[in-house]
């Protein structure tokens, strides 16, 4: 349904701007089909939406995401690849996640986001 090239030109490309008007405001295309329709609609869709919004905004308020760098310091382009099968999702790709607070400790970042830092 999201692969209709008339509505979503270049559906395989990551283009979040396709959901923005010229003035930067969001379009009304909410793509609600992920939660089903009618009597079989997911009863938890509002909780799921709110939880995802809080998680994403907390993460983006605390970190910035950038393209990964190669050994020469040049950005590695992101080439979107997807799994196949019943549930399709993006494959992992290299990136840099940088704290927005210069002097923040791992404990502070964990408190701000609710995420647990992976110990390397």
Phi and psi in degrees as GROMACS dihedral restraints (atoms count N, CA, C in turn):
[ dihedral_restraints ]
;  ai    aj    ak    al  type     phi  dphi    fc
    3     4     5     6     1   -89.8    20    10
    4     5     6     7     1     7.7    20    10
    6     7     8     9     1  -105.2    20    10
    7     8     9    10     1    12.4    20    10
    9    10    11    12     1   -70.9    20    10
   10    11    12    13     1   108.0    20    10
   12    13    14    15     1   -68.2    20    10
   13    14    15    16     1   -18.2    20    10
   15    16    17    18     1   -70.9    20    10
   16    17    18    19     1   -39.3    20    10
   18    19    20    21     1   -89.4    20    10
   19    20    21    22     1   -37.0    20    10
   21    22    23    24     1  -123.1    20    10
   22    23    24    25     1    81.3    20    10
   24    25    26    27     1   -58.3    20    10
   25    26    27    28     1   141.4    20    10
   27    28    29    30     1    52.5    20    10
   28    29    30    31     1    63.2    20    10
   30    31    32    33     1   -64.0    20    10
   31    32    33    34     1   -20.4    20    10
   33    34    35    36     1   -83.1    20    10
   34    35    36    37     1   -10.0    20    10
   36    37    38    39     1   -92.0    20    10
   37    38    39    40     1   143.3    20    10
   39    40    41    42     1   -79.6    20    10
   40    41    42    43     1   105.8    20    10
   42    43    44    45     1  -135.6    20    10
   43    44    45    46     1    78.9    20    10
   45    46    47    48     1   -62.5    20    10
   46    47    48    49     1   -21.6    20    10
   48    49    50    51     1   -66.0    20    10
   49    50    51    52     1   -13.9    20    10
   51    52    53    54     1   -67.5    20    10
   52    53    54    55     1   -13.7    20    10
   54    55    56    57     1  -102.4    20    10
   55    56    57    58     1    16.8    20    10
   57    58    59    60     1  -120.0    20    10
   58    59    60    61     1   143.7    20    10
   60    61    62    63     1   -77.7    20    10
   61    62    63    64     1   171.8    20    10
   63    64    65    66     1   -56.7    20    10
   64    65    66    67     1   -34.1    20    10
   66    67    68    69     1   -83.7    20    10
   67    68    69    70     1     1.7    20    10
   69    70    71    72     1    93.8    20    10
   70    71    72    73     1    -4.9    20    10
   72    73    74    75     1   -78.1    20    10
   73    74    75    76     1   156.1    20    10
   75    76    77    78     1   -72.4    20    10
   76    77    78    79     1   144.3    20    10
   78    79    80    81     1   -75.4    20    10
   79    80    81    82     1   172.8    20    10
   81    82    83    84     1   -89.9    20    10
   82    83    84    85     1     8.8    20    10
   84    85    86    87     1   -81.8    20    10
   85    86    87    88     1   102.8    20    10
   87    88    89    90     1  -100.9    20    10
   88    89    90    91     1    -7.1    20    10
   90    91    92    93     1    49.0    20    10
   91    92    93    94     1    59.8    20    10
   93    94    95    96     1   -77.7    20    10
   94    95    96    97     1    -1.3    20    10
   96    97    98    99     1   -67.1    20    10
   97    98    99   100     1   -12.8    20    10
   99   100   101   102     1   -65.2    20    10
  100   101   102   103     1   -21.1    20    10
  102   103   104   105     1  -103.1    20    10
  103   104   105   106     1     5.8    20    10
  105   106   107   108     1    85.5    20    10
  106   107   108   109     1  -176.8    20    10
  108   109   110   111     1  -134.0    20    10
  109   110   111   112     1   160.5    20    10
  111   112   113   114     1    59.2    20    10
  112   113   114   115     1  -139.5    20    10
  114   115   116   117     1   -65.9    20    10
  115   116   117   118     1   -23.9    20    10
  117   118   119   120     1   -95.8    20    10
  118   119   120   121     1    13.4    20    10
  120   121   122   123     1   -66.0    20    10
  121   122   123   124     1   143.0    20    10
  123   124   125   126     1   -64.3    20    10
  124   125   126   127     1   125.5    20    10
  126   127   128   129     1   -75.0    20    10
  127   128   129   130     1   -16.8    20    10
  129   130   131   132     1   -97.7    20    10
  130   131   132   133     1    13.6    20    10
  132   133   134   135     1   -61.8    20    10
  133   134   135   136     1   -36.9    20    10
  135   136   137   138     1   -70.2    20    10
  136   137   138   139     1   -38.5    20    10
  138   139   140   141     1   -66.5    20    10
  139   140   141   142     1   -42.1    20    10
  141   142   143   144     1   -63.4    20    10
  142   143   144   145     1   -45.2    20    10
  144   145   146   147     1   -59.5    20    10
  145   146   147   148     1   -48.3    20    10
  147   148   149   150     1   -64.8    20    10
  148   149   150   151     1   -40.8    20    10
  150   151   152   153     1   -64.4    20    10
  151   152   153   154     1   -43.2    20    10
  153   154   155   156     1   -64.9    20    10
  154   155   156   157     1   -42.0    20    10
  156   157   158   159     1   -60.8    20    10
  157   158   159   160     1   -46.5    20    10
  159   160   161   162     1   -63.5    20    10
  160   161   162   163     1   -43.1    20    10
  162   163   164   165     1   -63.9    20    10
  163   164   165   166     1   -47.1    20    10
  165   166   167   168     1   -66.6    20    10
  166   167   168   169     1   -45.3    20    10
  168   169   170   171     1   -67.4    20    10
  169   170   171   172     1   -35.6    20    10
  171   172   173   174     1   -64.0    20    10
  172   173   174   175     1   -43.1    20    10
  174   175   176   177     1   -63.3    20    10
  175   176   177   178     1   -48.5    20    10
  177   178   179   180     1   -70.2    20    10
  178   179   180   181     1   -25.0    20    10
  180   181   182   183     1   -74.0    20    10
  181   182   183   184     1   -23.3    20    10
  183   184   185   186     1  -101.0    20    10
  184   185   186   187     1   -31.3    20    10
  186   187   188   189     1  -128.1    20    10
  187   188   189   190     1   158.0    20    10
  189   190   191   192     1  -118.6    20    10
  190   191   192   193     1   145.5    20    10
  192   193   194   195     1  -111.6    20    10
  193   194   195   196     1   131.0    20    10
  195   196   197   198     1  -131.7    20    10
  196   197   198   199     1   164.1    20    10
  198   199   200   201     1   -66.0    20    10
  199   200   201   202     1   147.8    20    10
  201   202   203   204     1   -68.5    20    10
  202   203   204   205     1   157.9    20    10
  204   205   206   207     1  -109.6    20    10
  205   206   207   208     1   143.1    20    10
  207   208   209   210     1   -82.9    20    10
  208   209   210   211     1  -174.4    20    10
  210   211   212   213     1   -66.5    20    10
  211   212   213   214     1   -14.4    20    10
  213   214   215   216     1  -100.6    20    10
  214   215   216   217     1     3.8    20    10
  216   217   218   219     1    83.4    20    10
  217   218   219   220     1    10.2    20    10
  219   220   221   222     1   -92.3    20    10
  220   221   222   223     1   146.3    20    10
  222   223   224   225     1   -66.7    20    10
  223   224   225   226     1   139.2    20    10
  225   226   227   228     1   -91.4    20    10
  226   227   228   229     1   121.4    20    10
  228   229   230   231     1   -65.8    20    10
  229   230   231   232     1   144.3    20    10
  231   232   233   234     1   -88.0    20    10
  232   233   234   235     1   120.3    20    10
  234   235   236   237     1  -108.6    20    10
  235   236   237   238     1   108.3    20    10
  237   238   239   240     1   -65.2    20    10
  238   239   240   241     1   128.0    20    10
  240   241   242   243     1  -130.1    20    10
  241   242   243   244     1   143.1    20    10
  243   244   245   246     1  -125.2    20    10
  244   245   246   247     1   150.5    20    10
  246   247   248   249     1   -73.1    20    10
  247   248   249   250     1   167.7    20    10
  249   250   251   252     1  -116.9    20    10
  250   251   252   253     1   163.8    20    10
  252   253   254   255     1   123.8    20    10
  253   254   255   256     1  -160.3    20    10
  255   256   257   258     1   -68.7    20    10
  256   257   258   259     1   -47.5    20    10
  258   259   260   261     1  -108.1    20    10
  259   260   261   262     1   119.9    20    10
  261   262   263   264     1  -103.8    20    10
  262   263   264   265     1   132.4    20    10
  264   265   266   267     1  -145.9    20    10
  265   266   267   268     1   161.2    20    10
  267   268   269   270     1   -65.4    20    10
  268   269   270   271     1   143.0    20    10
  270   271   272   273     1   -75.9    20    10
  271   272   273   274     1   161.0    20    10
  273   274   275   276     1   -65.4    20    10
  274   275   276   277     1   152.2    20    10
  276   277   278   279     1  -145.8    20    10
  277   278   279   280     1   153.2    20    10
  279   280   281   282     1   -72.0    20    10
  280   281   282   283     1   141.2    20    10
  282   283   284   285     1  -156.4    20    10
  283   284   285   286     1   168.4    20    10
  285   286   287   288     1  -115.8    20    10
  286   287   288   289     1   129.0    20    10
  288   289   290   291     1  -112.9    20    10
  289   290   291   292     1   115.5    20    10
  291   292   293   294     1  -115.5    20    10
  292   293   294   295     1   129.2    20    10
  294   295   296   297     1   -62.6    20    10
  295   296   297   298     1   140.1    20    10
  297   298   299   300     1   -78.7    20    10
  298   299   300   301     1   -16.1    20    10
  300   301   302   303     1  -104.1    20    10
  301   302   303   304     1   117.0    20    10
  303   304   305   306     1   -60.3    20    10
  304   305   306   307     1   -40.9    20    10
  306   307   308   309     1  -102.9    20    10
  307   308   309   310     1    17.2    20    10
  309   310   311   312     1   -77.0    20    10
  310   311   312   313     1   135.8    20    10
  312   313   314   315     1   -84.7    20    10
  313   314   315   316     1   166.6    20    10
  315   316   317   318     1   -59.9    20    10
  316   317   318   319     1   -37.1    20    10
  318   319   320   321     1   -65.1    20    10
  319   320   321   322     1   -41.2    20    10
  321   322   323   324     1   -64.2    20    10
  322   323   324   325     1   -44.4    20    10
  324   325   326   327     1   -63.8    20    10
  325   326   327   328     1   -37.7    20    10
  327   328   329   330     1   -63.3    20    10
  328   329   330   331     1   -40.2    20    10
  330   331   332   333     1   -67.5    20    10
  331   332   333   334     1   -39.2    20    10
  333   334   335   336     1   -67.8    20    10
  334   335   336   337     1   -36.2    20    10
  336   337   338   339     1  -104.6    20    10
  337   338   339   340     1   -21.8    20    10
  339   340   341   342     1    80.8    20    10
  340   341   342   343     1     3.7    20    10
  342   343   344   345     1   -94.1    20    10
  343   344   345   346     1   149.9    20    10
  345   346   347   348     1  -101.0    20    10
  346   347   348   349     1   126.1    20    10
  348   349   350   351     1   -70.5    20    10
  349   350   351   352     1   138.3    20    10
  351   352   353   354     1   -78.1    20    10
  352   353   354   355     1   129.2    20    10
  354   355   356   357     1   -83.7    20    10
  355   356   357   358     1   122.4    20    10
